[in-house]
Amino acid sequence: MLNDNIQRCKMKLYFIGIGGIGMSALVRYFLSKGDQVAGYDLTPSPLIDALVQEGASVHFEDDPQSIPTAFRSPDVLVVYTPAVPQDHKELRFFREQGNRVIKRAELLGELTRRERGLCVAGTHGKTTTSTLLAHLLRQSHVDCHAFLGGISNNYKTNFLLSEHSDYAVIEADEFDRSFHHLSPFIAIITSADPDHLDIYHTAVAYRESFEHFSSLISPEGALVMKKGIPMTPRLQPGTRLYTYALEDKEADFRATDIHVAEGKLFFTWHYPALEGRPAGQLRVELGVPLLVNVENAVAAMAVAFLVGATEEELQAGVASFRGVHRRFDRVIDTPQCVLIDDYAHHPHELAPSIRSVKELYPGRHILGVFQPHLYSRTQDFYREFAEALDTLDEVILLDIYPARERPIPGVTSELIAGEMHRAKVQVLSKADLLPFLKEQSKLPEVILMVGAGDIDRLVPQVAEWIRTRL
């Protein structure tokens, strides 16, 4: 059994796609247990550099001969990400040799059966919500492990290990139905707006995958779901259901009296009566003062409260939260110029990100630099992307980041540009972005760089250019 393998000391694991944000959290878990870890990835990155420093062996050529000798034996457990093509040479080598070869989600699922998994799912909001939940528990007497889909700014990592807690905060990825391998104790569903239609094909099938996910929650546990999501949970007998929302008295957990002033954001968090504890409310300051994060905070606080965090611990944890790398990161924030790096890659993520920028910096000229992610997603949502981007003053569209996909004829960033009628828009290659900015006579007042591909590699270059002009 895989579960027996996980508990055995000094395992050898080989990760194909080792530098992925979800894969690297698992790598760090096994390194922390003293196991031997090696792997392949397509390109180097700072995250891979960190894994190497922590003890992993990594190479970047898809060649079985590049696999370290110690990891070429049949007893090595091989883990791969769904983004890896099935004709990958190393993947084929291990399968033909007879190694146990499993997806990342299967391995994560086994861990949720050993721990009490607090799993956060949703089209958007899951990374911020899971990272905040992990921070709330780490700052409380409850504590937790955490396998996150982003780098926590509080801890500078996507993996947290507890010495005594059996709670594990896990970001539950719906791509390729990965979250169906999990066995949550408590789950959050932040949203179910259709995405990954290359996998699910229809909005109905996409939402049904979330309904199936809800059926996997423990009968002793609970589902905390955003009120108004168009899906019907399929809970097991005994599993509790709680809803959350903003300014909705019918929601079990909610935020009211939201107030933004002088760069700070406050709200009142309301909670229901629970197991002998009366209903109540708590006034909190949100450490990352963005309106888009208030709903995420309500959900994270709800789960932390359900597993025993106190009001005082929640209040301190929310105030000390510093967000997630690439989730609305203010890289530069001066009166002359602001540079924000954000991961939004779905129209329903992009629109609130842009609204937050406009609310934080009213009256300033905002330049958006957007890199669409996936040909299929661009084909499905190019009109919705255009509608969101058109609320900016100026937009630069970079070429589509393909990730796992091959080009689709006629699907380019020009599709989005053709639907925009208000903002000044142009399409540039990544190589042309910095030269274009350097030609400008003055610094843009606000630059929002957004996308889930490799646009983040350009952020340090743009930041360096800005600093030379300040």
Disulfide bonds with the S-S distance in Angstrom:
none
